[in-house]
Amino acid sequence: MFYFIINNVCDKLFSMEIRQISYFNEFICKGCECPETCCRGWLIPLEKEDLERYSKEKGLMKARLMLAMSEHSIPVFNSSCGECTFHERSGLCSLQVKRGHDFIPETCRNYPRFYRNYGLFEERYLDLSCIEAANMLISHVKDLSLVLAMGEPDCDKTITNDDEPFLNRLLRIRSDMQSALAGVTDFDDLCSVLGAIDSYAMRLQDAYLHGDEDYPDKHPFTYVRSDAGGFDAPEVRDVDRIFPLKAGEITALTDTSIYHIRLRKKNPGLYKLFSLYFNKYRRDLASENGWTRAYTDFGVRHRELIPFFAAYYSYYLYQYWLRIWEDYSFVRHARLGIIHLSMLLLLCIVYEKEHQSVTSAELAHIIAVYNRRAFFSDELLDSMYRVLDGRSANPFTG
Ligand code: SF4
């Protein structure tokens, strides 16, 4: 079951700092031109206001609305996660066509806007499960940044922690990591920066476990491209390589519920890619040698795509790094991003093997179909993260 978690709209209106991705306001839905419509593959939760609005309807419209609703923990449209009953052949939403944009469920109106209210400020992004948002990321790779303004938050506080110094440290670390990612030009760079991020996350986790909350002040994340893999970490040996993940880990990830037969209807783009992988390419890619050869060749042939991969991880940090403010799981959050990036790499390799090319627009498409499947189920994320159980989460305690 997948919800796109949208904001609980804030009932108290007050001003706070709003930090949003610089192109946030430029988003325009592709509408009926969209090749990966979001009217398919999701449960659509209905808010109280939606229910009030729909309960006032009469006649056939009311009948359609009521019949389309199912009860889960809350009322939803599209309970089968197939195609929304209001999605017309033309590619448009019949509710929107007949009654206008304000009539459609709030979830649909907001998508793909992604809000996080940290109490002191709110951050806003465009979620990459939307193909247009993924395209916009690709075209802004060189100028990924947040713009700041005062305004009313769009959602209630999403986190309970109020340790402001810790939040500020997390922000500083995020920014330092993103600076390192912005300098990535080739595949080795990318592997090296991600290795340093993973190593630093382990050190942070260990430091906080032992009560050393000043650790990030005494040892900030600084990445200098060097043969030693950056900052003051021990050299990352290939045996400890975290990105790309090892062949066995990739295979185990593809064996989670990331792929299943129902994707054929819910997410046909991803279904096609995984079908190719399982039916044609898995055998070669399952061995460490085959996998290493595949990603090394890909990195050389598609050097132009590597900054996009780095930007994808950077964007992941924007959206998810501050979850550490709630759960102190440095390693989990750093590694989930690395898992997603490794899976993206796998899907690009499969796509390229099949089509002999992969362009930045095709990469955006792959990002959208992958993110739509992988990011919205805690159960799936837990099972993917468990694949890395064999790795140490703490270099000091083993
Ligand atoms: S996925 Fe994005 S571009 Fe496509 S229909 Fe949905 S909001 Fe519009």
Boltz pocket constraint, residues with backbone or C-beta under 6 A from the ligand:
constraints:
  - pocket:
      binder: B
      contacts: [[A, 28], [A, 29], [A, 30], [A, 31], [A, 34], [A, 35], [A, 36], [A, 37], [A, 38], [A, 39], [A, 111], [A, 112], [A, 129], [A, 130], [A, 131], [A, 132], [A, 133]]
      max_distance: 6.0
